């Protein structure tokens, strides 16, 4: 399938597809999403079919403004208000107690719903034009590398979607951070595009609930996820194991020229974690197409966005 530049006319057409029960792939600041009307269970079922995604894995509902929460959630406590004021629109998903209007297929039968207000102007315009909240996981086959370009969606999902809006490369490059504000404590359920340190500066310490789950309570919690088809292994030093002709290297910084890998991708020559996160999935896509037997991924510091990068690499290596 061809991609469509995200002009105002194209966004209007995409919104009509959403309202009629169709699927639209669209850009957010994190990754490209595969969207359907979140209030239409038949349309949402098409997302699971297109991705071959298990129905026990809940979806995130994207809204155009904070006022949309009134229809979707049971209550908004002080923690959620503070987080929304500080970080919405942006790469943060907040989990709330849900209202009955949200179909169970969206939440995998859970009593909570994950909500995000994206910052990307195309995503915001699409939701606003559609006049409905949009349920959207990443626009890729389940368990494969997330898409950060429209071309990734076209290559991976092809004709399984009705339209692919091309809004350029995603700026953040990893999925949203997920925080639960639906119980007595506040928990982080997935590391992502908003660093933990920034969240804790607003609402204090969070309990870590990002552990692997067979029955996830949020997207991105399965042990194996975000995986290239090529086997991936994490290394602490690009020199170990030694470079071999059928291996590729995903390097954090620019590696020594003496290393001889079949292919090399550098996440950030200067070691900037935001740049590394933005480049992660595109680099993995290229290495997966390099025809090598294994990808060695160099570990990054586990601070700031480094936590999200290492989370994705560990789950990719677990496949």
C-alpha positions as CSV (number, residue, x, y, z in Angstrom):
1,X,0.0,0.0,0.0
2,X,1.2,3.5,-0.8
3,X,1.5,6.1,2.0
4,X,-0.5,9.4,1.8
5,X,1.1,12.7,2.8
6,X,-0.8,14.1,5.8
7,X,-2.4,17.1,4.2
8,X,-5.6,18.6,5.7
9,X,-7.6,16.9,2.9
10,X,-6.0,13.5,3.7
11,X,-6.7,13.9,7.4
12,X,-10.3,14.7,6.7
13,X,-10.5,11.5,4.6
14,X,-8.8,9.5,7.2
15,X,-11.2,10.7,9.9
16,X,-14.1,9.5,7.7
17,X,-12.5,6.1,7.5
18,X,-12.2,6.0,11.3
19,X,-15.9,7.0,11.7
20,X,-17.0,4.3,9.2
21,X,-15.2,1.5,11.2
22,X,-11.9,1.4,9.2
23,X,-8.2,1.3,10.1
24,X,-5.8,4.3,9.7
25,X,-2.1,4.2,10.4
26,X,-1.0,7.7,11.6
27,X,2.1,9.3,13.1
28,X,2.5,10.3,16.8
29,X,5.6,11.7,18.4
30,X,6.5,8.3,19.7
31,X,5.8,5.7,17.0
32,X,3.2,5.2,14.2
33,X,-0.1,4.0,15.5
34,X,-2.8,1.7,14.0
35,X,-6.0,3.4,14.8
36,X,-9.7,2.6,15.0
37,X,-12.8,4.1,16.6
38,X,-12.2,3.2,20.3
39,X,-16.0,3.0,20.9
40,X,-16.7,0.6,18.1
41,X,-15.7,-3.0,19.2
42,X,-16.0,-4.4,15.6
43,X,-13.5,-1.8,14.4
44,X,-11.2,-2.4,17.3
45,X,-11.3,-6.1,16.5
46,X,-9.8,-5.3,13.1
47,X,-6.7,-3.9,14.8
48,X,-6.1,-7.2,16.5
49,X,-6.6,-9.1,13.3
50,X,-4.3,-6.8,11.2
51,X,-1.5,-7.1,13.8
52,X,-2.1,-10.7,14.8
53,X,-2.2,-9.3,18.3
54,X,-3.5,-11.5,21.2
55,X,-6.8,-10.2,22.6
56,X,-5.4,-10.3,26.2
57,X,-3.1,-7.4,25.4
58,X,-4.9,-4.1,26.1
59,X,-4.7,-1.0,23.8
60,X,-4.2,2.7,24.5
61,X,-7.0,5.1,23.7
62,X,-5.9,8.4,22.2
63,X,-7.9,11.6,22.8
64,X,-7.7,15.1,21.4
65,X,-8.2,17.0,24.6
66,X,-8.4,16.5,28.4
67,X,-12.2,17.1,28.3
68,X,-12.6,13.7,26.5
69,X,-11.8,12.0,29.8
70,X,-15.3,12.8,31.1
71,X,-16.8,10.3,28.8
72,X,-14.2,7.5,29.2
73,X,-13.1,7.3,32.8
74,X,-14.7,7.0,36.2
75,X,-12.6,9.5,38.1
76,X,-9.5,11.7,37.8
77,X,-7.6,12.0,41.0
78,X,-5.0,14.6,42.0
79,X,-2.1,12.5,40.8
80,X,-3.5,12.2,37.3
81,X,-4.4,15.9,37.2
82,X,-0.9,16.8,38.0
83,X,0.6,14.5,35.4
84,X,-1.8,15.7,32.7
85,X,-1.0,19.3,33.5
86,X,2.7,18.7,33.3
87,X,3.0,16.3,30.4
88,X,0.0,16.3,28.1
89,X,0.1,16.5,25.2
90,X,3.1,14.3,25.1
91,X,4.6,10.7,25.4
92,X,2.8,9.8,28.6
93,X,-0.1,7.3,29.0
94,X,-2.2,7.4,32.2
95,X,-4.3,4.4,33.3
96,X,-7.7,5.3,34.9
97,X,-10.7,3.3,36.1
98,X,-12.9,3.0,33.0
99,X,-16.5,3.8,32.2
100,X,-18.8,1.2,30.6
101,X,-18.8,3.0,27.3
102,X,-15.2,1.7,26.7
103,X,-15.6,-1.7,25.1
104,X,-13.9,-4.6,26.9
105,X,-12.0,-5.5,23.8
106,X,-10.0,-2.3,24.1
107,X,-9.0,-3.0,27.7
108,X,-8.7,-6.8,27.5
109,X,-11.5,-7.1,30.0
110,X,-9.7,-5.0,32.6
111,X,-11.6,-2.4,34.7
112,X,-9.0,0.2,33.7
113,X,-8.3,2.1,30.5
114,X,-5.0,3.6,29.3
115,X,-5.4,7.1,27.9
116,X,-3.0,9.3,26.0
117,X,-3.1,12.8,24.5
118,X,-0.5,12.8,21.8
119,X,1.5,15.9,20.8
120,X,1.9,15.2,17.1
121,X,-0.2,17.7,15.1
122,X,-1.3,15.0,12.7
123,X,-2.5,12.7,15.4
124,X,-4.3,15.6,17.2
125,X,-6.0,16.7,13.9
126,X,-7.1,13.2,13.1
127,X,-8.7,12.6,16.5
128,X,-10.3,16.0,16.4
129,X,-11.7,15.5,12.9
130,X,-13.0,12.0,13.7
131,X,-14.9,13.2,16.7
132,X,-14.2,9.9,18.5
133,X,-11.4,8.6,20.7
134,X,-9.0,6.4,18.7
135,X,-7.6,3.1,20.0
136,X,-4.2,2.6,18.6
137,X,-1.3,0.2,19.3
138,X,1.9,0.5,17.2
139,X,1.3,-0.1,13.5
140,X,3.3,-3.3,13.1
141,X,2.8,-7.0,13.3
142,X,2.6,-8.1,16.9
143,X,6.0,-8.6,18.6
144,X,8.0,-7.0,15.7
145,X,9.9,-3.8,15.6
146,X,7.8,-0.7,16.1
147,X,7.4,1.7,13.1
148,X,8.9,5.2,13.2
149,X,8.3,6.0,9.5
150,X,5.3,5.6,7.3
151,X,7.4,3.4,5.0
152,X,7.9,0.9,7.9
153,X,4.1,0.6,8.2
154,X,3.7,0.0,4.5
155,X,6.3,-2.7,4.4
156,X,5.0,-4.5,7.5
157,X,1.2,-4.2,7.2
158,X,0.7,-3.6,3.5
159,X,-3.0,-3.9,2.5
160,X,-4.2,-4.7,6.0
161,X,-5.0,-1.1,6.7
162,X,-7.3,1.3,4.8
163,X,-4.9,4.3,4.8
164,X,-1.4,5.2,6.0
165,X,-0.9,8.9,6.8
166,X,2.7,10.0,6.3
167,X,3.6,12.7,8.8
168,X,7.4,12.2,8.7
169,X,9.7,10.5,11.2
170,X,8.6,10.2,14.8
171,X,10.7,12.5,17.0
172,X,10.7,10.5,20.2
173,X,11.0,7.1,18.6
174,X,10.0,4.8,21.5
175,X,6.5,4.2,22.8
176,X,4.9,6.3,25.6
177,X,5.6,5.8,29.3
178,X,2.6,4.2,31.1
179,X,1.7,5.2,34.6
180,X,-1.3,3.8,36.6
181,X,-3.3,6.2,38.7
182,X,-6.2,3.8,39.4
183,X,-5.4,2.5,42.9
184,X,-4.0,3.5,46.2
185,X,-0.4,3.8,44.9
186,X,1.1,5.1,41.7
187,X,2.9,2.6,39.5
188,X,5.0,2.8,36.3
189,X,3.8,0.0,34.0
190,X,6.1,0.7,31.0
191,X,9.2,2.8,30.6
192,X,9.0,5.0,27.5
193,X,9.4,8.4,25.9
194,X,9.0,10.3,29.1
195,X,11.8,9.6,31.6
196,X,10.9,8.3,35.0
197,X,12.9,11.1,36.7
198,X,10.7,13.8,35.2
199,X,7.5,12.0,36.4
200,X,8.8,11.6,39.9
201,X,9.7,15.2,40.1
202,X,5.9,16.0,39.7
203,X,4.2,13.2,41.8
204,X,7.0,11.6,43.9
205,X,8.3,8.0,43.8
206,X,6.6,5.4,41.6
207,X,6.4,1.7,42.3
208,X,7.9,-0.4,39.5
209,X,5.3,-2.7,37.9
210,X,7.1,-3.2,34.6
211,X,7.9,-6.8,35.3
212,X,7.2,-9.4,32.6
213,X,3.6,-10.7,32.6
214,X,1.8,-13.5,30.9
215,X,-1.4,-11.5,31.3
216,X,-0.4,-7.9,30.8
217,X,-2.1,-5.0,32.5
218,X,-0.7,-2.5,30.0
219,X,0.8,-2.7,26.5
220,X,4.5,-3.7,26.2
221,X,4.7,-5.9,29.3
222,X,5.2,-9.3,27.6
223,X,8.6,-10.9,28.0
224,X,9.3,-11.0,24.3
225,X,8.4,-7.9,22.3
226,X,9.8,-5.3,19.8
227,X,11.8,-8.1,18.1
228,X,13.6,-8.1,14.8
229,X,13.5,-11.4,12.8
230,X,17.2,-11.6,13.2
231,X,18.5,-12.9,16.6
232,X,19.6,-10.1,18.9
233,X,22.0,-10.2,21.8
234,X,23.0,-7.5,24.2
235,X,26.7,-6.8,24.9
236,X,28.3,-4.4,27.3
237,X,31.3,-3.7,25.0
238,X,31.3,-3.7,21.2
239,X,34.7,-5.5,21.3
240,X,33.1,-8.5,23.1
241,X,32.2,-10.7,21.3
242,X,34.7,-9.9,18.6
243,X,33.3,-8.7,15.2
244,X,32.5,-11.4,12.7
245,X,31.5,-11.3,9.1
246,X,27.9,-12.5,9.6
247,X,27.1,-10.2,12.6
248,X,25.9,-6.6,12.8
249,X,26.4,-4.1,15.6
250,X,23.9,-1.7,17.1
251,X,26.2,0.7,18.8
252,X,25.4,3.4,21.3
253,X,28.2,5.7,20.3
254,X,30.5,5.6,17.3
255,X,32.6,2.5,17.6
256,X,36.3,2.2,16.9
257,X,37.1,1.8,13.1
258,X,39.1,-1.3,13.9
259,X,35.9,-3.3,14.5
260,X,34.8,-5.3,11.5
261,X,31.1,-6.0,11.5
262,X,29.0,-6.8,8.4
263,X,26.8,-3.8,9.2
264,X,26.9,-1.1,11.9
265,X,24.2,1.4,13.1
266,X,25.1,4.1,15.6
267,X,22.3,5.4,17.9
268,X,24.0,8.6,18.9
269,X,27.6,9.5,18.0
270,X,27.7,11.9,21.0
271,X,26.0,9.5,23.4
272,X,22.8,11.5,23.7
273,X,20.0,9.3,25.0
274,X,17.2,11.3,23.4
275,X,18.9,11.0,20.0
276,X,19.5,7.3,20.7
277,X,15.8,6.6,21.5
278,X,14.7,8.5,18.4
279,X,17.0,6.3,16.2
280,X,16.4,3.0,17.9
281,X,13.7,1.3,15.9
282,X,14.8,2.7,12.5
283,X,18.3,1.4,13.1
284,X,16.9,-2.0,14.1
285,X,14.8,-2.1,10.9
286,X,17.9,-1.5,8.8
287,X,20.0,-4.1,10.6
288,X,17.2,-6.6,10.3
289,X,17.4,-6.2,6.6
290,X,21.2,-6.6,6.4
291,X,21.1,-10.3,6.0
292,X,23.2,-11.1,9.1
293,X,23.0,-14.1,11.4
294,X,22.9,-12.0,14.6
295,X,22.7,-8.4,15.8
296,X,24.8,-7.4,18.8
297,X,23.2,-4.5,20.6
298,X,25.5,-2.4,22.8
299,X,24.0,-1.6,26.2
300,X,23.2,2.1,27.1
301,X,23.2,3.8,30.5
302,X,20.0,3.0,32.4
303,X,19.0,6.6,33.2
304,X,16.5,8.9,31.6
305,X,15.4,7.5,28.2
306,X,18.1,4.8,28.6
307,X,15.6,2.8,30.7
308,X,13.2,2.7,27.8
309,X,15.9,1.7,25.3
310,X,17.2,-1.1,27.5
311,X,13.6,-2.3,28.1
312,X,13.1,-2.6,24.4
313,X,16.4,-4.3,23.8
314,X,15.9,-6.9,26.6
315,X,12.4,-7.8,25.3
316,X,13.8,-8.0,21.7
317,X,16.6,-10.3,22.9
318,X,14.1,-12.5,24.8
319,X,12.4,-13.7,21.6
